[in-house]
Amino acid sequence: MKFFRFEKEKLRDAIAHKKPMDYQKQFSDLENDALMASLKYASPAYLDSHIQYFPSYEKANRIELTLSIEDYSEVEELIRKIHKIVLGRYEILCDFWFLSSSKTNPLALQYPRYEN
């Protein structure tokens, strides 16, 4: 099922207010170093808020929203917005990224995948 044009536009508008994360302010020097090492050839901008349409904007049957979320209440608000915007059947898949370390592994960016 393809998304309607107004759904795509409203989803885009729903995340347009998100400003890029200032990684230098958000993270310590150690965390920034771990982030850069984990991303290898990518830039931190890869993790910033954006929207992608697959296979294309015109034929989109899948939309990926990438958002920087700092508070759990933002997740609840976002799901409510999506629920009001998208008329057809849909599912929400969530990828969370975070920095973590253990006794055996240094601080690194983690990408576990959760489905809701």
Secondary structure, DSSP 8 states (H G I E B T S, - for coil): ----HHHHHHHHHHHTT-----HHHHS-HHHHHHHHHHHTTS-GGGGS-EEEEES-STT-SEEEEE----SHHHHHHHHHHHHHH--S----EEE--EEE--SSS-SEEE--EEE-
